[in-house]
């Protein structure tokens, strides 16, 4: 059994988190949803979006031939429930092997990001980059 799935979330999930109240949650619209990588970490289900133009270090970068800094953006991860999943989705042929080969690294790095977020949220000092990124994370909307 795989440690992850690639899916699309239901529109109802995004309706529960409207952009005017939850501006950090990425929303493309009903006709062009974000693909997300589903991971279970510490008993909770997270949806990590695949994004282009990532310019920070809290991500897993995917090599491509299109010149984009694309990958999994840990700062925009969502805590979800099984019923929020619409359907499985497919990745580009060059992306899937990179995820398969690096899934343990992705899980480790995302778990580390969650720990960093929790420490900073509880008052631990952080560098400017960490503080700026963590202030823009979607995790602040969830009880992690």
Order of alpha helices (4+ residues) and beta strands (2+ residues): beta-alpha-beta-beta-beta-beta-beta-beta-alpha-alpha
